[in-house]
Amino acid sequence: MAFELPKLTYEYTSLEPHIDARTMEIHHTKHHQAYVTNLNNALAGTDAEKLSIEEICKNISKYPMPVRNNGGGHFNHSMFWTVMAPNAGGEPTGDVATGINAAFGSFAEFKTQFATAAATRFGSGWAWLLVKDGKFVVSSTPNQDNPLMDIADVKGSPILGIDVWEHAYYLHYQNRRPDYVAAFWNVINWNEVAKRLKEVK
């Protein structure tokens, strides 16, 4: 089965004013669609056509660069759309809050470390909250790499990610990446993060 662009569970306007509708529409229909199309083309006729995107990412070193770039792009964006929601944000509760407090001491300290990872990722990439050996860790990756990949500096299971490619924020925030990262806290879907944590456990 060829990979497909996932449908959003909310409207492009739903995350305003934090993430503008025009950016959401272009990001989803153009950028993510391109990763899906190029990934399917790169995998056509190979055994990997039968694999899940997670399986491909975990063994990414076996594949040529177009699979790494576009497979990562598809996995990362598929997660990104779900960890955001309208009328979301605030602070997590339950196991997510417990994990954050255990790893970082407080939600405020986690926010600082996550925002720093996002702001200081040079060029294009992502910042992540992941689970590694049962503990929460913040990391960042270049381009469309992610912590699932066997080539990642910090390997683990991502449960939250923010896209810091300029296409994710430039129309609205121009070069002010930290402002975009600050706005992201208002749209985080902690219920989805909790669901992903449960799946990891």
C-alpha positions in Angstrom: 0.0 0.0 0.0 1.3 3.4 -1.0 1.7 6.0 1.8 -1.0 8.7 1.9 -1.3 12.2 3.2 -3.2 12.0 6.5 -6.3 14.1 6.8 -6.3 16.7 9.6 -8.9 16.4 12.4 -9.4 20.1 12.5 -9.6 23.0 10.0 -6.6 25.0 8.7 -8.0 28.0 10.6 -8.3 26.1 13.9 -4.9 26.9 15.3 -5.1 30.6 14.8 -3.8 33.0 15.9 -0.9 30.8 17.0 -0.4 29.1 13.7 -2.0 30.8 10.7 -4.3 29.1 8.3 -2.2 29.9 5.2 0.9 28.3 6.7 -1.1 25.2 7.8 -2.6 24.8 4.3 0.6 25.1 2.4 2.5 23.0 5.0 0.0 20.2 4.8 -1.1 20.2 1.1 2.2 21.1 -0.5 5.2 20.2 1.8 3.8 17.1 3.4 2.2 15.9 0.2 5.6 16.2 -1.6 7.2 14.0 1.0 4.5 11.4 0.6 4.8 11.5 -3.3 8.6 11.4 -3.2 8.7 8.6 -0.6 6.3 6.4 -2.7 8.4 7.0 -5.8 11.6 6.2 -3.9 10.1 2.9 -2.6 8.4 1.8 -5.7 9.3 -1.8 -6.7 11.2 -2.5 -3.5 10.5 -4.8 -0.5 10.1 -1.7 1.7 6.8 -0.9 0.1 5.2 -3.4 2.5 6.8 -1.9 5.6 5.3 0.7 8.0 6.9 4.1 8.2 8.2 3.3 11.7 9.9 0.2 10.4 11.5 2.1 7.6 12.7 4.9 10.0 14.2 2.3 12.5 16.4 0.9 9.7 16.9 4.1 7.8 20.7 3.5 7.3 19.8 0.7 4.8 18.1 3.1 2.5 19.2 5.8 0.0 19.0 9.4 1.0 15.6 10.1 -0.8 14.0 7.5 1.5 15.6 9.1 4.6 14.6 12.6 3.7 11.0 11.9 2.5 10.3 9.0 4.9 11.4 11.2 7.8 9.3 14.0 6.4 6.3 11.8 6.2 6.7 10.4 9.8 7.5 13.7 11.3 4.7 15.6 9.8 2.1 12.8 10.5 3.0 13.2 14.2 3.2 17.0 14.1 -0.4 17.4 12.9 -1.7 15.2 15.7 0.2 16.7 18.6 -1.5 20.1 17.9 -5.2 20.8 18.4 -7.5 23.8 18.8 -8.3 24.9 22.4 -5.3 23.0 23.6 -2.1 23.9 25.4 -1.8 24.4 29.1 0.2 21.9 31.2 0.1 18.1 30.9 -1.3 15.8 33.6 -1.0 12.2 34.5 2.0 10.1 33.3 3.2 12.9 31.0 3.4 15.3 33.8 5.1 12.7 36.0 7.7 11.9 33.4 8.5 15.5 32.7 8.9 16.3 36.5 11.1 13.2 36.9 13.3 14.1 34.0 13.5 17.9 34.2 12.4 18.8 37.7 9.5 20.9 36.6 7.3 21.8 33.6 9.0 25.2 33.4 12.4 23.6 33.1 11.2 21.2 30.4 9.7 24.2 28.5 13.1 26.0 28.7 15.1 22.9 27.4 12.6 22.1 24.6 12.4 25.8 23.5 16.2 26.0 23.5 16.6 22.8 21.5 14.1 24.2 19.0 15.6 27.7 18.8 19.3 26.5 18.6 18.8 23.8 15.9 20.9 25.3 13.1 19.2 25.5 9.8 16.3 23.2 9.3 15.2 20.4 11.6 13.0 19.4 14.6 13.0 19.4 18.4 11.7 16.4 20.3 10.4 15.1 23.6 11.2 11.4 23.4 11.3 8.4 25.7 14.8 6.7 25.9 15.3 3.8 28.3 12.0 4.7 30.1 13.1 8.3 30.7 12.0 11.6 29.0 14.7 13.3 27.0 14.8 16.5 24.9 16.8 16.4 21.6 16.8 17.9 18.2 17.6 16.5 14.7 18.6 18.0 11.4 16.5 18.1 8.3 13.8 15.4 8.4 15.7 13.0 10.7 14.0 11.8 13.9 14.9 9.9 17.1 13.4 6.6 15.7 16.2 6.5 13.1 19.1 4.2 13.6 21.4 7.2 12.6 20.0 9.6 15.2 22.5 11.0 17.8 19.8 10.4 20.5 17.7 7.4 19.8 14.3 6.8 21.3 10.5 7.0 20.8 9.3 10.5 20.1 6.1 11.6 21.7 6.1 15.3 20.9 7.9 17.2 18.1 8.0 20.7 16.7 9.0 21.5 13.1 11.5 24.3 13.0 11.9 24.4 9.2 11.2 28.0 8.0 8.2 26.7 6.0 6.5 25.9 9.3 6.5 29.6 10.5 8.0 32.1 8.1 4.8 33.6 6.6 3.6 34.6 10.0 6.7 34.9 12.2 9.4 35.7 9.5 12.8 35.1 11.1 11.4 35.1 14.7 11.6 31.4 15.4 11.5 31.8 19.2 8.1 33.6 18.9 6.8 30.6 16.9 8.1 28.1 19.5 6.5 30.2 22.2 3.2 30.1 20.4 3.4 26.3 20.0 2.7 25.8 23.7 -0.8 27.1 23.1 -1.7 24.4 20.7 0.0 21.3 22.1 -2.5 18.4 22.3 -1.3 16.8 25.6 -4.0 14.0 25.2 -2.2 12.9 22.0 1.2 13.0 23.7 -0.2 10.9 26.6 -1.6 8.4 24.0 1.8 8.1 22.4 3.5 7.7 25.7 1.1 4.8 26.5 1.9 3.1 23.2 5.6 3.5 23.9 5.2 1.9 27.3 
